[in-house]
Each structure stands twice: as structure tokens, then as C-alpha cells.
Amino acid sequence: MDDRKSAAPGTLQASLNEIDQHLDNLRRCVHWLMTSGISVVAADMRRGRRAPLITVDESPRLSRLLGRSVENVRRRYDGYRTILTWLASAHGCQIQWDETTYGEGR
């Protein structure tokens, strides 16, 4: 049962409720990713984030796990490497990873 009290926005209780919700979402998502064989690298819960951000290692399983929620948010070049940053949403968290391909460069 959820004991959280409803609170007016901007109050201490509202802030604590938001932190508790982010922690619950983060725990649920990290457990789900790790039991699915995904390596979790970092988690970011800085205040003001709309959802916790989890950084994971690249894996072919990610597309299957995250389905249609995956979107490419950044492309950068480093010599002959193209680095794509992907972002998806699951269990109240944002999940991010980089995918590196090698080619002719820019």
C-alpha cells in the first residue's frame, strides 16, 4: 500500500513524494533491464528531471525490449566512427545508450 500523502505542489512533502516516485521507478527499471541481460552503466536522478535517466551499454536486445519507444536523439562523428545516441522510455524512466558504427567518416 502507498503511504504517500498528497501535497500541494512546491511543498516539502511534494518534493519528497516526487523523489520517492523516481526511486521506485528507477529500482523497477534497473531490475527489469538487468534481468533482461542489459548492463546498466549509470543512473541520473538530478532534481528537475522529468524522469530518471539510466545509461546502459549497447545491446542488440534493446530494440526488442523497448520497441517503438526508441528514438535517435543525437548523431556525432569521430574520424571514421559515427556515434548515435538513442533514447527510450520504460517504467517511468528514460533509457539512453550510444551505438557506434564504422564507415568512411564525414
C-alpha positions as CSV (number, residue, x, y, z in Angstrom):
1,M,0.0,0.0,0.0
2,D,1.2,3.5,-0.8
3,D,1.5,5.7,2.3
4,R,2.4,8.9,0.5
5,K,0.4,11.9,1.4
6,S,-1.0,14.1,-1.3
7,A,0.7,17.5,-1.0
8,A,0.4,20.9,-2.6
9,P,3.0,21.5,-5.4
10,G,6.1,23.2,-4.2
11,T,6.0,21.9,-0.7
12,L,8.5,19.8,1.1
13,Q,6.1,16.8,1.1
14,A,5.5,17.2,-2.7
15,S,9.3,17.2,-3.3
16,L,9.7,14.1,-1.1
17,N,6.8,12.3,-2.9
18,E,8.5,13.1,-6.3
19,I,11.8,11.7,-5.1
20,D,10.1,8.5,-3.8
21,Q,8.3,8.0,-7.1
22,H,11.6,8.5,-9.0
23,L,13.3,6.0,-6.7
24,D,10.5,3.4,-7.2
25,N,10.7,3.9,-11.0
26,L,14.5,3.7,-11.0
27,R,14.5,0.5,-9.0
28,R,11.9,-1.2,-11.1
29,C,13.5,-0.2,-14.4
30,V,17.1,-1.2,-13.3
31,H,15.8,-4.6,-12.1
32,W,14.0,-5.1,-15.4
33,L,17.0,-4.1,-17.5
34,M,19.5,-6.2,-15.6
35,T,17.2,-9.4,-15.5
36,S,16.9,-8.9,-19.3
37,G,20.6,-9.0,-19.7
38,I,21.3,-5.3,-20.2
39,S,24.3,-3.8,-18.4
40,V,23.5,-0.6,-16.5
41,V,26.3,1.9,-16.6
42,A,24.8,4.9,-14.7
43,A,21.7,6.5,-13.3
44,D,20.9,10.2,-13.1
45,M,18.2,11.5,-10.7
46,R,19.1,15.1,-10.6
47,R,16.3,17.4,-9.4
48,G,14.3,18.9,-12.1
49,R,14.5,15.8,-14.4
50,R,11.1,14.7,-15.5
51,A,12.2,11.1,-15.1
52,P,15.3,9.3,-14.0
53,L,17.9,8.8,-16.8
54,I,19.5,5.4,-17.0
55,T,22.6,4.9,-19.2
56,V,23.2,1.4,-20.5
57,D,25.7,-0.4,-22.6
58,E,24.7,-1.0,-26.2
59,S,23.0,-4.3,-26.8
60,P,21.0,-5.9,-29.7
61,R,18.3,-6.7,-27.1
62,L,17.5,-3.1,-26.5
63,S,15.4,-2.6,-29.7
64,R,13.4,-5.8,-28.9
65,L,12.8,-4.8,-25.3
66,L,12.0,-1.1,-25.9
67,G,10.2,-1.4,-29.2
68,R,8.6,1.7,-30.6
69,S,9.7,4.0,-27.8
70,V,13.3,4.1,-29.2
71,E,14.3,7.3,-30.9
72,N,17.6,8.7,-32.2
73,V,18.4,11.9,-30.4
74,R,21.9,12.7,-31.5
75,R,24.5,11.8,-34.2
76,R,28.1,12.8,-34.0
77,Y,31.3,11.9,-35.9
78,D,34.7,11.0,-34.7
79,G,37.0,10.3,-37.6
80,Y,35.7,7.1,-39.2
81,R,33.2,6.5,-36.4
82,T,29.6,7.5,-36.3
83,I,28.2,7.6,-32.8
84,L,24.4,7.5,-32.5
85,T,22.7,8.3,-29.1
86,W,19.4,6.5,-28.6
87,L,16.7,7.3,-26.0
88,A,13.7,5.3,-25.0
89,S,11.1,5.3,-22.1
90,A,10.1,2.4,-19.9
91,H,8.8,2.0,-16.3
92,G,8.8,5.8,-15.7
93,C,12.5,6.2,-16.7
94,Q,14.4,7.3,-19.8
95,I,17.0,4.9,-21.0
96,Q,20.0,6.1,-23.1
97,W,22.8,4.4,-24.9
98,D,25.3,5.0,-27.7
99,E,25.8,2.9,-30.8
100,T,29.0,3.2,-32.7
101,T,29.3,2.3,-36.4
102,Y,32.4,2.5,-38.5
103,G,32.5,3.8,-42.1
104,E,34.1,6.4,-44.3
105,G,33.6,9.3,-41.8
106,R,32.5,12.8,-42.8
